[in-house]
Amino acid sequence: MLTSRAAILALVVCVIALSLAYPLREYVAQRAQIAQLQEERSRMEESVRDLREREQALGSDEYVEREARLRLHYRYPGEIAYIVIRPEDEADDGVEAGPGEPWFTALWRSVRAADDPSVGAAP
């Protein structure tokens, strides 16, 4: 059956396998972490590259002028700006709804209504 030499050999093989399992698991975990950090680094470098391009664009006068005209509707003196009103905008009749009541007012009203016994009573 199983001799003492075979038992000792099996024990030694098990001890070696167990002693290598933890460092091997740590190695695999560290390699995964390194890959994740390299991916994050490449994303950060791309972000820095985009921000540098944006910084250069913001430094150019043409870009600033274009953005001021598009976003802020700035015009040079003497230029005429036209505003086009769409038909669906006219349907509103210029009446804007005012701001609604705050959420806590509606909450407090519902608490008071729940506390009032006459609200839920049958006639």
N, C-alpha and C positions, 0 to 999 in steps of 0.2 A: 504494500500500500504506500503510505507516505512515510518516507524515512526522515530522520532528523535533519539531514542535509537539505532535502527538498523543502522542508518546513522553514528552515533558516533562510534558504534562497528565496522562497516566496515572501517571507517577512521582509527581507532586505529589498526586494523589488517593490513591495508595497510602500515601504518607508521612503524609497527614492521617488516613487511616483507621487506620494503625498507631499514630499518636500519640494517637488518641482511644480505642483499644481498651483499654489498660491503665487509664486513669482510669474508663472506663465499667465495667469489671470490678470495680474497687475500690468504686465507688459501689453496685453491686448487692450485693456482699459486705457492705458496711457497712449497707445497708438490711436485709439478712437478719439481721445481728447485732443491729440495733436492734429488730427485731420479736421476736427471741428474748429479748432483755433486757426488753422490755416485758411479754412473757408471764411471764417469771420474776418480775418485779416484782409483777404482779397475783397470782400464786400466793403470794408472800411477804406481800402485804397481806391476802390471805384467811387465811393462817396466823396473822398477827398478830391479825386480828379474832377468829378462833376462840380463840386463847390469851387474849385479853382477856375474852371471854365465859366461858371456863373460870375465869379469875381471879375474876370477879365471882361465879360460882357457888360457888367454893371459899370465898369470903368470907361466904356466907350460912350461918347456923346450921342451917337446915332441910336444906340439901344435905349438910353435914358429918354431921349426925345420920343421914340416910338412908343415906349411904355407910358409916358405921360399923356400922349395923344390917345392911346387906346384905353387905358384904365381910368385915367383921371379926366379925360375929355378936355385937356388943355388945348388951346389954339393960340396962334400968333395974333398980335393986334392986327386988325383989318381983315382977318379971315372970318367967314360966316359959317356958323355951325347950324346944321338942320337937325331937328328931332322928328323922327318918323313915328307916328302913333299908329299902332296896329289896331284893326277893328276889334279884336278880342279885348284889347285894353279899354276901348270906349264903352264896352258893355258894363264895366264897373261903375260908370257914371261919376267917377272921382270920389265916391263915398268909401272911405276906409273905415273898417271896423276898429273901434278903440281897443285898447288892451283889455283882456278879460280880467276877471277877479283873480286874486292870488289863490294858489292851491290851498293854503291854510284856511282861507275864509270858507271855501266850500267844505273843507274837512270839519271845521268847527260847526258849520250849519248842520251837517249830517249827524254830528255827535249830539247837538241840542235836540234835533228831531227824534233821534233814537231815545233820548231821555224823556221826551214828552209823552205821557201815557194817553193823551187824547188823540194823538195822531193815528195810532193803530187800533183804537177802540171801535167796536161795531156800534151802529146807532140803535 
